[in-house]
């Protein structure tokens, strides 16, 4: 109640007037200090007493926008803040230009968010993407002088690059309720578009029909049923849930937890009050795939929430969306109303008498809300700080009740899996041509940005190589500049990997066999592929591993870390940012470290202090490098040791993943790009061969 009312007030006034906060406290019957506790925590809220300026222009300072010159725009001596000061003096309107964390438009850098108080009715903010400095200056002048700014950019008008050249369909809210659409991006995820079916929620209807046909109530298995007996029980009595097991669908939010296990755990809880929460707080720099799903295919997300609710016996569903995605929030709300009209959710689901309401929860802002327990804290009108666990969310989630928390994409896959079968989804993975037994299962979306010709959102077979994703004709079609230098394979979370990852030449046949044997203990099928990969892509005696040969599979990255004992942990997430030759990777790493410092919630003291210490180390390295006095010899080794110790401390003491990954950008640069720490390396790491005349 508190968070959503604060968001409504902020959207209406552009800030939180003191009078409105006192009024809110009276209306909902809570002490004013509770309102203050929440409103003062989230960075997107603007308190009146802080005297915010009339015009605020926020420039994304993170990752791809930084790569495209955001720092120059934000320079207080030569950048747009200078113009803001001049306009403040000339017009009497206070103008502020400042940096802001990722806005989710990484495929159109630099992204800018502008507000003028009071905002015109119905206008959330003006967003501009990929504009040059001259145009941005014109926009700021118009705002300061009280004129209408140039027409803003919208996500609906922009067509991002996808698997095919086929244009996106209109958002479903703009079409008739039974209008069939072509597959918006050539994705198998979009089963309604691919089959040219009306978006009639037939997957949810199929489960309702199945349940009504049962001769006995659908009861979860007794607690003592485990192992194969549990599998047999689910397969016999809950076959649609079993399809999720057959699909081996993993969470698409980063951790990769099996979706089946989450749904099963909550189904087995006998509590009458259970919840489904869709995590659409897509705030990781470099990530924007959920932006497209929520806007273009909200019917898949809404149906995924409904399916999860019906199949686990949940009582309500929520779709948590970051506040910067105002078009997406509108599209999902429109789709929920359409689903209610069709009887797919609401008071009487498909005439069964069962209630399952679905609603949108607009995020109060902040990267930390992407952490699932912090997200639930915000939904419960508290500061968005991660919880200590156990207890786990499957037993003590939202309102201390059993809760499934899934990513947008995870839930969007559910309709296709329920209508086509889990095996069909699993068969979509990449396989070795010479030996089809070796390979992966499933498909997933990646957000690609940086120095590629066609940044965008691509659905790929799990296990596809980086080479095919970056260079393939269906995907990014190559680099936009000469030479590949580095890849951020998990947004800022995995640091920067070089084009050629160093490998210890002592990783001989015996060590390889031992590594594969350990993997086989955990996953026999994975072990067979890893053995094939070592044999074909990294022969004995190799001193490096070409990053383009790596498969896009989360578990493979985990196995690679354990096998090669990489000096900086490699990760695979939904965000992939590509850096061409000439990139100053030390500067990029400092930028990524600053992001984690800026977004730390402050709950864990080691994280709060350690992230600032990492920024200080990185900033000092940049200054010394640029002054020609970089650390060398014992000093450089000591610096590596300091970062290693900070890494160990944060990973042992942080409640959530932010502290775990915050040191990785700097650690990866010191491990793989020492030349850039000593001097700016301008030559590309890999130069393409010259074409034959």
FENDAWO-V54788 format. One line per field, one symbol per residue. ss: DSSP state (a for helix, b for strand, c for the rest). phi: phi as a letter, one per 40 degrees, with the letter a starting at -180 (. if undefined). burial: b if it has 16 or more other C-alpha atoms within 10 Angstrom, else e. Layout:
ss = ???
phi = ???
burial = ???
This chain:
ss = caaaaaaaaaaaaccbcaaaaaaaaaaacccaaaaaaaacccccccbaaaccccbbbbbbccaaaaaccaaaaccccccaaaaaaaaaaaacccbbbbbbcccccaaaccbbbbbbcccccccccbbbbcccaaaaaaaaaaaaccccccccccccccccbccccccccccaaaccccccccccccccccaaaaaccccccaaaaaaaaaaaacccccccccccccaaaaaaaaaaacaaaaaaaaaccbcccccccbaaaaaaaaaaccccccbbbbbbccccccccaaaaaaaacaaaaaaaaaaaaaaacccbbbbbbccccaaaaaaaaaaaaaaaaacccbccaaaccccbbbbbbbccccaaaacaaaaaaaaccccccccccccccccccaaaccbbbbbaaaaaaaaaaaaacaaaaaccccbbccbbbbbcccbbbbbbbbcbcccbbbbbbcccbaaaaaacccccccbccccbbbbbccccccccbbcbbbccccccaaaaaaaaaaaaaacaaaaaaaaaaaaaaccccccbbbaaacbccaaaaaaaaaaaccccccccccbbbbbbccccaaaaaaaaaaaaaaacccccaaaaaaaaaaaaaaaaaaaaaaacccccaaaaaaaaaaaaaaaaaaaaacccaaaaaccaaaaaaaaacaaaaacccccccbccccccc
phi = .cccccccccccbgabcdccccccdccbgbccccccdccccccccbccccfcccbbbbbcbbfcccdchcccccccbbccdccdccccccbgccbbbacacdbgbccbccbbbbbbcccddgbcabbbbgcccccccccccccccgcccddccbccccbccbcbccccccddccbcdbccbcdcbgccdccccccfcccbfccccccccccccccbccbccddccafcccdcccccbbcccccccccfcccbchcgcccdccccdcdcccdcbbbbbccbccbcdgbaccdcccccbcccccccccddcccbgcbabbbcbcccccccdcccccccccccccgcahcbcfgcgcbacbacbccchhdcccccccdcccccgbccbcccbcccccbbbcfgbdacbbcdcdcccddccccbhcccccccccbcdcadccibbgbabbcbagcbcbcibbcbcdhdcddcccbcccbcghccbcgcbabccafccbgbccdbccbcdcccdcccccccccccccadcccccdcccdccbaddgccabcccccccadccccccccccfccbdcbbbcbbbbbcdgccccccccccccdccccccgccddcccccccccccccccccccccgbccbfccccccdccccccdcccccbccbcdcccdccdccccccbbcccccaccccccbbcccccc
burial = ebbbebbebbbbbbbbbeeebbebbeeeeeeeeebeebbebbebbbbeeeebbbbbbbbbbbbbbbbbebbebbeeeebbbbbbbebbeeeebbbbbbbbbbbbbbbbbbbbbbbbeebeeeebbbbbbbeeeeebeebbbebbeeeebeeebebeeeebbbbeeeebbbbbbeeebeebbbbbbbbbbbbbbbeeeebbbbbbbebbeebeeeeeeeebbeeeeeeeeeeebbeebbbbbbbbbbbbbbbbbbeeebbbbbbbbbbbbeeebbbbbbbbbbbbbbbbbbbbbbbbbbbbbbbbbbbbbbbbbbbbbbbbbbbbbbbbbebbbbbbbbbbebbbbbeebbeeeebbbbbbbbbbbbbbbbbbbbbbbbbbbbbbbbbeeeeebbbebbebbbbbbbbbbbbbbbbbbbbebbbbbbebbbbeeeeeebbbbbbbbbbbbbbbbbbbbbbbbbbbbbbbbbbeebbbbbbbebbbbbbbbbbbbbbbbbbbbbbeeebeeeebeebbbebeeeeeebbbbbbebbeeebbeebebbbbbbbbbbbbbbebbbebeebebbbbbbbbbbbbbbbbbbbbbbbbbbbbbbbbbbeebebbbebbbbbbebbbebbebbeeeebbeeeebeebbeebbebbebbbeebbbebbbbbbbbbbbbbbbbbebbbbbbeebbbeeeeeee
